[in-house]
């Protein structure tokens, strides 16, 4: 076989693989809009007249600012649901955050306690497991240090547990500081489609990588499965995989009025570290192989495809420049050159869909989306995808080296300004 023929075959394989990834992304991003019944099915249940469950809410914190922690705690204390306790989870070596946590607990002794993790290796799942041992109520929920929950969230979560006989309820998280940086708008929209559509598609398929925030699990079940994996960087995804293999009922619910509001990473390096951690965590979960215990070949195939996405993203980081260079400078048959541009079709359709979703994002959250925001969305898409590919490639190198050190995302509290009265102008239509 000639070198040209081998190169042509390689280029075709790369193009077809990238096309499959792009089509999969398009399907997941648009799932919630294919059928009007889907949006109804994925909404919250109506409120019940009586409270059926009690909640232990874990708030993991590390190297946090007091104003960020205080705002999150205030939102949890303001919940209309009366049966709740809040466990602020900290590490013993983070003395300043420990002091803040104890100070807040003294201010609200009836509702707030502090869990101090003394393990030598620090990460979020270890702090969560320590806090779990202190939880006393029937349902355990997790809210990150910068999470601002809607006042009626727990009441609606309680109703979902009751009316749908759920073992797990996954609520939605929405980043809101869309104007702060060039990548924040794209990051906010990514969360919008993830919790509005993609998670619902995964739930429908019977295999769901849980989100690590605004997720609620029956305490007895969580204890029975050993809590969170203390060595996994994507402890939320891992827990979702294990519960999926056990065929426990996981309900994903969405309402724009009940999302938990958060902020984007405050720097590009912070975004890369965050996405590296997530990608590396997915690679860990894939390597563990718990997904192989799913009951059907179809579900195992879906799990394989879902967990392999970060490997594919790393592959794309290598292959896209090669494919573009080959298409422009390579001396290939015309049909090969044309096939290299095949992934552009679903990619461009996805961008067009994202423009529509940006409008819906502004409408749902009362943000005035300007023409410049639409321009930023389109212009920033290629660079943002390059950042994600770089983070996945970085994660792959760390995985090969067995480097699973925790890279924490810093919280500056920039989203709090968007929650002030008058901060969000009514959207113009």
LOZAKOL-161676 format. One line per field, with one value per residue (C-alpha): residue number from 1; residue in one letter; x, y, z. Coordinates in steps of 0.02 Angstrom, whole numbers, plus 50000, padded with zeros to 5 digits. Each point is the difference from the previous one (the first is absolute). Layout:
// LOZAKOL-161676
num = c(NUM ...)
residuo = c(A ...)
X = c(X ...)
Y = c(Y ...)
Z = c(Z ...)
This chain:
// LOZAKOL-161676
num = c(1 2 3 4 5 6 7 8 9 10 11 12 13 14 15 16 17 18 19 20 21 22 23 24 25 26 27 28 29 30 31 32 33 34 35 36 37 38 39 40 41 42 43 44 45 46 47 48 49 50 51 52 53 54 55 56 57 58 59 60 61 62 63 64 65 66 67 68 69 70 71 72 73 74 75 76 77 78 79 80 81 82 83 84 85 86 87 88 89 90 91 92 93 94 95 96 97 98 99 100 101 102 103 104 105 106 107 108 109 110 111 112 113 114 115 116 117 118 119 120 121 122 123 124 125 126 127 128 129 130 131 132 133 134 135 136 137 138 139 140 141 142 143 144 145 146 147 148 149 150 151 152 153 154 155 156 157 158 159 160 161 162 163 164 165 166 167 168 169 170 171 172 173 174 175 176 177 178 179 180 181 182 183 184 185 186 187 188 189 190 191 192 193 194 195 196 197 198 199 200 201 202 203 204 205 206 207 208 209 210 211 212 213 214 215 216 217 218 219 220 221 222 223 224 225 226 227 228 229 230 231 232 233 234 235 236 237 238 239 240 241 242 243 244 245 246 247 248 249 250 251 252 253 254 255 256 257 258 259 260 261 262 263 264 265 266 267 268 269 270 271 272 273 274 275 276 277 278 279 280 281 282 283 284 285 286 287 288 289 290 291 292 293 294 295 296 297 298 299 300 301 302 303 304 305 306 307 308 309 310 311 312 313 314 315 316 317 318 319 320 321 322 323 324 325 326 327 328 329 330 331 332 333 334 335 336 337 338 339 340 341 342 343 344 345 346 347 348 349 350 351 352 353 354 355 356 357 358 359 360 361 362 363 364 365 366 367 368 369 370 371 372 373 374 375 376 377 378 379 380 381 382 383 384 385 386 387 388 389 390 391 392 393 394 395 396 397 398 399 400 401 402 403 404 405 406 407 408 409 410 411 412 413 414 415 416 417 418 419 420 421 422 423 424 425 426 427 428 429)
residuo = c(X X X X X X X X X X X X X X X X X X X X X X X X X X X X X X X X X X X X X X X X X X X X X X X X X X X X X X X X X X X X X X X X X X X X X X X X X X X X X X X X X X X X X X X X X X X X X X X X X X X X X X X X X X X X X X X X X X X X X X X X X X X X X X X X X X X X X X X X X X X X X X X X X X X X X X X X X X X X X X X X X X X X X X X X X X X X X X X X X X X X X X X X X X X X X X X X X X X X X X X X X X X X X X X X X X X X X X X X X X X X X X X X X X X X X X X X X X X X X X X X X X X X X X X X X X X X X X X X X X X X X X X X X X X X X X X X X X X X X X X X X X X X X X X X X X X X X X X X X X X X X X X X X X X X X X X X X X X X X X X X X X X X X X X X X X X X X X X X X X X X X X X X X X X X X X X X X X X X X X X X X X X X X X X X X X X X X X X X X X X X X X X X X X X X X X X X X X X X X X X X X X X X X X X X X X X X X X X X X X X X X X X X X X X X X)
X = c(50000 50071 50035 49868 49868 50045 49992 49832 49931 50063 49921 49834 49999 50035 49865 49869 50044 49986 49836 49929 50053 49921 49837 49993 50027 49864 49876 50033 49993 49833 49916 49885 49929 49961 49831 49895 49956 50183 49999 49842 50072 50161 49916 49975 49845 49870 50029 49928 49897 50113 50189 50046 50190 50132 50163 50183 50088 50188 50096 50181 50120 50187 50099 49838 49958 49882 49881 49983 49966 49881 49897 49984 49952 49872 49914 49992 49934 49867 49925 49812 50017 50010 50085 50181 50174 50159 50171 50144 50139 50181 50176 50100 50150 49897 49999 49924 49851 49980 49989 49870 49897 49998 49956 49851 49946 50000 49887 49872 50020 49826 50037 50187 50139 50181 50085 50190 50089 50168 50058 50175 49952 49871 49864 49814 49938 50097 49923 49828 50022 50051 49848 49888 50043 49923 49840 49840 49859 49923 50069 50178 50028 50161 50025 50171 50071 49939 49828 49849 49845 49823 49891 49873 50125 49993 49811 49994 50136 49899 49848 50100 50060 49821 49905 50128 50066 50177 50161 50098 49944 50119 49959 50076 50147 50019 50153 49940 50147 49994 50075 50160 50124 50009 49969 49868 49855 50043 50027 49829 49915 50089 49923 49831 49996 50079 49866 49857 50029 50151 49969 49819 50059 50119 49860 49886 50136 50014 50180 50035 50164 49934 50047 50093 49888 49814 49990 49895 50016 49910 50121 49975 50040 50152 50066 49966 50108 50143 49974 50115 50159 50138 50128 49895 50010 49824 49918 49829 50016 50065 49853 49878 50082 49990 49819 49957 50072 49891 49848 49953 49873 50087 49885 50069 49890 50014 49918 50085 49926 50080 50178 50146 50101 50190 50148 50120 50185 50078 50148 50042 50127 49864 49884 50136 50037 49815 49971 50159 49936 49832 50077 50123 49859 49899 50154 50015 49818 50020 50155 49915 49878 49846 49898 50032 49875 49855 49866 49990 50121 49910 50026 50182 50026 49921 50108 50157 49961 49958 50154 50114 49952 50151 50116 49917 50022 50185 50009 49913 50131 50130 49901 49912 50160 50060 49836 49996 50181 49969 49845 50091 50173 49984 49995 49849 49860 49858 49879 50123 50023 49811 49975 50123 49875 49856 50010 49967 49819 49937 50120 49923 49825 50048 50062 49837 49903 50108 49949 49818 50045 50086 49836 49910 50135 49971 49812 50000 50119 49945 50164 50002 50099 50075 50057 50178 49965 49945 50158 50106 49915 50038 50174 50054 49940 50156 50119 49892 50000 50189 50011 49892 50104 50160 49930 49950 50170 50082 49888 50054 50183 49965 49904 50145 50116 49875 49997 49833 50039 49847 49996 49869 49897 50013 49840 50006 49814 49981 49826 49933 49994 49879 49881 49984 49834 50006 50156 49906 49902 49840 50040 49949 49904)
Y = c(50000 50170 50138 50110 49865 49974 50188 50010 49858 50086 50166 49914 49910 50163 50093 49865 49992 50188 49997 49868 50102 50158 49911 49926 50172 50074 49864 50020 50190 50000 49852 50103 50093 49854 49969 50124 49856 49987 50171 49955 49833 50078 50136 49996 49925 50110 50041 49881 50061 49912 49983 49819 50003 50085 50066 49999 50126 49984 50156 49952 50147 50021 50164 50097 50182 50037 50102 49853 49874 50118 50031 49813 49964 50140 49925 49828 50072 50095 49839 49992 49816 49992 49830 50034 50003 50067 49919 50114 49883 50057 49929 50013 50078 50144 50099 50161 49911 49894 50159 50075 49839 49994 50184 49974 49847 50100 50129 49867 49858 49929 49961 49998 49882 49981 49842 50001 49875 49948 49883 50034 50008 50136 50003 50029 49818 49971 50155 49943 49828 50074 50114 49854 49915 50149 50010 49958 50031 49889 50085 50065 50146 50084 50185 50068 50147 50128 49923 50114 49893 50057 50022 49866 49873 49878 50004 49951 49869 49925 49989 49911 49869 49972 50002 49907 49881 50055 49938 50148 50170 50104 50185 50128 50119 50157 50111 50179 50121 49994 50172 49981 49922 49946 49819 50028 50016 49835 49920 50060 49934 49833 49980 50053 49862 49871 50016 50048 49861 49887 49928 49964 49902 49900 49968 49939 49879 49928 50055 50167 50080 50105 50181 50034 50141 50016 49811 49914 49818 49898 49986 49814 49965 50114 49915 49827 50033 50068 50184 50084 49925 50091 49974 50057 50176 49983 49930 50058 49909 49845 49998 50016 49854 49888 50045 49972 49825 49967 50058 50128 50130 50163 50146 50155 50153 50173 50169 50167 50068 49862 49994 50019 50151 49996 50086 49955 49975 50171 49972 49901 49897 49964 49940 49886 49927 49970 49915 49899 49936 49953 49915 49906 49946 49931 49904 49928 49946 49918 49907 49938 49904 50004 50045 49825 49934 50088 49871 50018 50017 50159 50083 49946 50073 50165 50001 49964 50141 50123 49965 49996 50177 50073 49881 50054 50183 49970 49909 50147 50116 49903 49956 50162 50095 49847 49984 50185 49999 49842 50074 50159 49940 49814 49929 49888 49949 50126 49884 49982 50188 50026 49869 50092 50143 49884 50037 50184 49962 49947 50123 50148 49935 49992 50180 50056 49907 50082 50171 49951 49933 50162 50089 49875 50017 50188 49980 49870 50096 50177 50052 50126 49909 50124 49978 50007 49849 49901 50055 49948 49830 49964 50076 49916 49825 49938 50065 49929 49829 50011 50037 49848 49891 50061 49964 49823 49971 50063 49880 49856 50036 50009 49836 49913 50066 49950 50180 50019 50152 50108 50168 50103 50136 50168 50094 50190 50032 50092 49923 50087 50168 49923 49956 50177 50090 50082 49906 49904 50113 49930 49913 50095 49904)
Z = c(50000 49950 50125 49917 50020 50183 50031 49913 50108 50158 49951 49961 50169 50091 49905 50030 50185 50020 49905 50119 50151 49928 49959 50176 50076 49891 50051 50186 49993 49909 50084 50112 49850 49885 50081 50103 50117 50048 50081 50097 50054 50063 50104 50187 50080 50080 50183 50128 50147 50127 50013 49973 50022 50104 49926 50051 49888 49984 49953 49958 50017 49978 49994 49985 50028 50142 49892 49879 50139 50089 49842 49967 50180 50000 49848 50083 50163 49901 49930 50026 50047 50189 50029 49958 50073 49921 50019 49952 49946 50017 50011 50161 49912 49929 50162 49934 49921 50157 50104 49884 50004 50190 50008 49884 50099 50161 49917 49951 50126 49970 49818 49968 50052 49942 49935 50003 49889 50075 49862 49935 49817 49974 49867 49985 50011 50161 50077 49942 50078 50166 49997 49952 50165 50090 49898 50093 49876 49868 49843 49973 49882 49942 49967 49953 50095 49872 49966 50018 50013 49959 50155 49954 49932 50146 50004 49816 50020 50143 49886 49864 50124 50057 49835 49894 50133 49959 50079 49930 49937 49894 49996 49883 50018 49896 49983 49986 49986 49810 49970 50102 49876 49819 50049 50135 49877 49916 50172 50060 49845 50018 50173 49931 49870 50118 50134 49884 49872 50010 50174 49953 49849 50110 50124 49862 49945 50176 50026 50082 50058 50145 50025 50161 50057 50036 50003 50134 50054 50131 50145 50027 49818 50000 50156 49929 49845 50105 49962 49876 49930 50095 49863 49851 49930 49927 50155 49937 49834 50089 50120 49856 49912 50153 50034 49817 50007 50153 49900 50132 49945 49955 49955 49914 50025 49924 50022 49963 50162 50103 49932 50118 49945 49993 49917 49861 50042 50024 49882 49845 50097 50128 49862 49930 50173 50031 49834 50019 50167 49925 49849 50109 50114 49854 49944 50176 50000 49830 50057 50159 49891 50113 49845 49933 50128 49913 49955 49811 49856 49943 50169 50007 49827 50053 50157 49898 49878 50141 50106 49848 49950 50091 49908 49839 50046 50029 49833 49917 50071 49904 49844 49956 49954 49904 49905 49956 49941 49901 49918 49950 49955 49977 49824 50024 49884 49996 50092 50145 50012 50001 50137 50113 50008 50046 50189 49961 49955 50173 50080 49908 50038 50185 49997 49918 50135 50134 49934 50032 50171 50047 49967 50112 50134 50004 50004 50139 50113 49958 49919 49859 49865 49876 49821 50066 50110 49847 49912 50149 50002 49818 49995 50161 49956 49908 50133 50140 49918 49986 50186 50041 49884 50081 50174 49946 49923 50160 50099 49890 50033 50187 49991 49915 50135 50137 50060 50088 50106 50037 49911 50087 49914 50089 50041 49989 50025 49834 49976 50155 49909 49875 50141 50068 49970 49830 49946 49867 49884 49926 49838 49843 49868)
